[in-house]
Amino acid sequence: MLTRKQMELLDFIKTRMDRDGVPPSFDEMKDALDLRSKSGIHRLITALEERGFIRRLAHRARAIEIVKLPEAMERAGFTPKVIEGDRPEPPKGARPIETVNALDLPLLGRIAAGMPIEAISDVAQSVTVPGSMLSGRGQHYALEVRGDSMIEAGINDGDIVVIREQQTADNGDIVVALVADHEATLKRFRRRGGMIALEPANAAYETQVYPDHMVKVQGRLVGLIRSY
């Protein structure tokens, strides 16, 4: 049996992973559950692990795998997935994941997960991704991440992010934002009246706030590829 808060946290993590492909930050978990501090989130995660609903993976902070869901949530359908962290090597002879419907996306260049850098320039490269990673029928492209400002969202320096091209975003979306028509950055999007806040997922960085006319959304994060 899970407490109401434990159930709410497990459901929130699963919902955000299904939507964004990356986990929510501890701050987002805290806000979603209306807790006063992140220590409460740590206690809930520990409780979920002790009850066998999640597993924390070694050697990476907040590395969590959903192992199972309560019966009520399983009725809606569930496929276990890694939220963040290392995946074990597949057994020899194992069939590669998503060998069917793999698609080539243009790798347009590098995007800053830190301070904004010069706008992305086209590069004559491509990256192959599973079709299931793509969101909807829109155009998609890939970018290589440079910087560490989004590490608490599970996005590390050197990762390849898959972006669905769009010009709008909801609060909380992780987006590619073009600032002042010449600097691009990967951040979490928040609209505050006539201002746009671009939030990092790393306490070492400050939120960047701009008048809304200075920020153009170029796409929303829908997937991530990591090499080890």
GINOR-V783054 format. One record per residue. NEAR is the number of other ideal C-beta (glycine too) atoms within 8 Angstrom. Layout:
near: (NEAR;NEAR)
This chain:
near: (2;10;7;6;9;12;10;10;15;16;9;12;14;12;8;12;13;5;6;9;10;12;12;9;9;10;7;10;14;13;7;10;13;4;8;4;6;10;6;12;13;9;8;12;12;8;10;13;11;6;8;6;12;11;7;10;11;6;5;9;3;10;13;15;13;15;8;8;10;9;6;5;11;10;6;5;5;10;4;7;7;8;12;10;12;9;5;4;4;7;5;4;3;6;4;6;6;9;6;5;7;10;9;7;12;9;13;10;10;9;15;13;16;11;6;8;11;6;8;10;7;7;7;3;6;8;10;7;13;9;10;6;10;12;9;5;2;8;5;12;12;16;15;11;16;11;10;10;13;16;11;10;12;12;15;9;8;8;11;12;14;17;14;13;9;9;5;5;9;6;7;7;11;13;14;15;15;13;14;7;6;7;10;15;16;16;14;12;17;10;9;7;4;4;10;14;11;16;9;13;11;10;4;5;8;4;8;10;8;11;8;9;4;8;12;7;14;11;11;13;17;12;11;12;11;8;4;3)
